[in-house]
């Protein structure tokens, strides 16, 4: 393995580290900074059903750019140093493939398990709320609180 390949792999590893930090927490116990000290509406309800769902991962430019850079470096080194056309073609193909692969890797790495919780409101009506699986075990018949603002609502005990 030559120095360029080692550099490309190291670059990919370093630029991929922030990907896990890009994922926001979406569970019932998770609040964003802007939600702190804000008035929230509380409604009471009974759980009707709970089912597991998948929450898609984040799709930021970080994964694409990191993959494109690493793919370009690898493609350039595989394309050959003697022929500039082959090297350029290898760089472009590597960058495109790396960008696509990096985006897919980021989305897969930040994907989470979630819950769709359907509740019957005490004042009538039904709501289905999707949130990350925060470890709370909701069962049909459980009494719960719905805490939220106009933008987001969470199910808690």
N, C-alpha and C positions, 0 to 999 in steps of 0.2 A: 504494500500500500504506500503510495507516494505522499508527499507533504500536502499537496492540494486536496487529496481525498480525505486525509485526516483533518485538514482545516475545514472542509465542507461538513463533515460529520460533527465536528465540534461546534461550528456555527449553527447547525440545525438544532443541536441539543440546547445551546444557550438561548437561542431565540424562541424555542418551544417552552421554556420554563414559565413565562408569564401566562401561558394559555390557561392553566388551571386557576389562576387568580382572576381571570376575566369572567368566570361563571358567577352569576349572582345566586344568593340563597333565596329559595322560594318557598320555604316551609312555613308552617303556622307560627313558629316562634321567631321568625326572621323579619326584621324591620330595616328599611333603608334609613340613612341619616336624615333625609328630608321628612320622614314620617315621625321622627322624634318631636315631642312637644306639640303635636298637631291633634286637633279634636277628631276623635273617631266615633262612628256610630256603632252601637252594640245592639244586636238583635239576638233573640234566643230561638232555638230550633231543635228538632229531633232528627237524628240521622236516619235516612231511609235506606241508603245503599252506599257502598264503597267499592270502587274498582281501581285496579292498578292501571296506570298509564305511563307513557314515556314522554318526558319533556325534552324537546330538541335542544341540542347544544348551541353554544354561541357561534356566530359567524362574523368575525371581525377581520380586518385586513391582516392581522398579525400572522395567522396561519398561512394565508396565501403568500404574503411577502417572504416569510421565513422559508417556506417551501420553494418559492421561486429562486431566491438567492442560492440556497443549497443545491437545487436542481441545476441552476445555471453553472455553478462552479464544477459540479460533478460532470455535467454534459460537456463543458469545455475541456476538461481533462480527458474525457473519453473520446472526444472528437479528434484529438491529435494536435500536436504542437507545430508540426511542420507545415501543414496545409491550413492557411487562415480560413478558407471557405468551410472546410470540414469542422474546424474548431468553432466557427460562428454558428453553423447549423446545429452542432452539438449543444452549444450554449443556449440557443433559442429553444430547441426541443426540450432540453433539461429544465429550463426555466418554466416553460408552460406546464410540463408534467409535474414539476415540483410544486408550482402554485396550486394546481388542482388537488394534488395529493396533500399538501399542507392544509388547505381549507377543509378537506374531508377529515383529516386527522384531528384538527381543532374541534370540529363539530362532534366527532365521536368521543373525544376525550372529555368534553364538557357536558355530554348528555347525562340526564339524571332520571331516576325513577320518581314517579309522582302518584298522586291519588286524585281521583274524581270523587268528590263527596257530595251526594245528593241529599238535601235536607228539606224537611217540611217546616215552614216558618210557623211560629206560635200564632201569628195573626193571619195565617192562611197563605197559601201559595207554596211553590217549590223553587229551590235554587240548586244549581250544580256549581260547585266551586272546585277548581283544579289548583293544587299546590304540591310542592315537593314533598316527598315522603320524609317527614321530620322525625319519624320513630314513634309518633303517637298511634295507638291502636284504636281507630274508630270502628265501632260496630253498629249495625242497625239497632235503633232504640236508644242509643246514647243521647243524652242531653248535651248540647254544645252551644257555644257563643259564636256569633259571626261578628268579627271586628273589622271595620273598614272605613274607608273614605270613598269618595267618588271614583277613585282610580283602581283600588284594590281591596279585596275582602279576603280574610283568612278565617279558617275554622280552628277554634281552640276549645279547650275544656273550661 
